[in-house]
Amino acid sequence: MFGFFNKKRSVFAPFDGQVIPIEEVPDEAFAKKIVGEGLAIMPESNKLIAPFDGQIEQIFDTKHAFVLKSTDNLQILVHVGINTVKLNGEGFDVKILEKQELKQGDVIAEIDFDFISKKGYSTCTPIIFMNLDEFKVDFKFGRVQAGSDTIATYKNN
């Protein structure tokens, strides 16, 4: 039983795209890690998919951000775009409910990135790892395919 907690687990890419260091996000609060530690993805697909088995902890009213919790309690914030809170949900079609159980690969939302870009907002999507006091996380960068490529591995501290 204790071996499970020492085993590395994976966070899969929630979008196709390019994973970049958090310091490269075009927003000071994310780039300077004021919001927290993580990475970002420059999405090239419009479906946000569950990066692991778990649950939707929170869907922001403006539909631009989601808190997800894995079955082993890793919590992440997926913040779709920069300053997209100002769109008040336009361009975001959420497919799930708050507190809903998820399987890795389930569609969480469809996002109209063309609309977001035309409105003048960056589509860069920060992914913040919220409870790093409980987990050691290793980030992976580069081009990824949603659902099949890993963006991070983690294990309990």
N, C-alpha and C positions, 0 to 999 in steps of 0.2 A: 504494500500500500504506500509506503513512504517513498518508494522509487518514483511514483507518479509525480510527486511534487518537485523532484529534481530533474525530471525529463523536460527537455526543451519542447515548447509548443510553438505553433506558427500563427501569425496574423497574415492573412492573405490579402492581396491587392483588392480594394473595393471598386476600382476603375481600371481600365486599360490606361496606360500613360507612362510618364516619366516621374520617378520618385526622386525628390531632391532633399537636401538638408533643410531643416527648419530655418536656419540662418538665411536662406535664400528667398524666403517668403516676402512678397512686397508689402509687408505690413509690420510696423515696428513692434507691436505687442506680441506678435508671433515670432518674428525674427530674433528678438532679444530674449525670448523664452519667458516673457512676463506671464503669458497664459499657461506655459508649461513646456516640458520636453516632448519632442516628437520629430516628425518629418512632414513632408508635404508631397502631394502628387499633382502633376499637371495632367488633368484628365483628358482622355481621347475617346471615351465612350460615355453614353448618357445614362447608363443604369448604375446606380449606387447599390452594390451588393454586400451582403453580410460577410465580413472578413473572418468570421469564426462562428461556431455554435454559441448561442447565448440568448440574450434578451435585449430589447430596446428599453433602456432606462428612462430616456427623455427624448421627446421631439419638441424642439423649440417652436413656439407659436408661429414664427415666421418661416418655418419649414426649411431653413437654411443650415441647421445644425442638429446633430443627433448624438446622444450619449449611448454607447453600447457597452454591455457587460458580458464577458465570456462566461462559460459554464464554470470556470475556475476563478472567477472574480476579477480578471483584468478589465479595467475600465478605460475606454477611449472616447474622445470627442472627435467627431468628424464634422469639420466646419467647411461647408461647400462654398467656395469662393471667398473673396475678400470684400467686406462691407455689403454683402448681399442681404444682410438684415434689412437694409433700406428698400428692398424689393417687396417686402411684406408678403412673401409667399409666392409671388408671381414667378413663373418659370420652374416651380417645384411641384411635382405630382407624387405625393407620399402614398406608398402602397401598403403600409403596415400601421398598426396601432401601438400606442405607448404600452409598455409592459408585455408586448407580444413576444413569444418565444421565436427564435430564429435558428435556422440551420445555415451553415456556411454556404454561401452562394445564393441565398434567397434575395429577391429584389426588395430593397428598402424604399427606393424612390427613383423616379425618372426625372432627370434634370435637363432643362433646355439651355445648354451652354451657349448656343448661338444668341439666344435672347439676352442672357446675362452679359455676354461680350458686347452686344449692340447697345446695351444700357450703360456701358462704360466701366463694368466691373471686371476684375481679374477672376479667372476661373480656378486659380491656384487653390488647392484644397488642403489645408493643414489637418493633420491627424495628431492629436495630443494624447499622450499616455498619462492618465490621470493619477494612478496610484503606484508610482514607481518606488514608493517606500516598501511595497510588498513584493516587487518583482525586479529582476535584472533583465533588461531588454537590450537586444542587439539589433540595430537598424540595418536595412539593406537598401541600396540605392541603384538607380538605373531603370531601364525600360521594363515594364511589367505588363502581364496580361491578367485581367480581373479573374479572381477565383482560383487561378492555378499557380501564380507566382507569389512568393513570400516577400512581405515588406519588413517583417520583424520576426525575431524568435525571442521567446521569453521563458524564464523559469522562476520559481519562487526564490526569494532571498534566503 
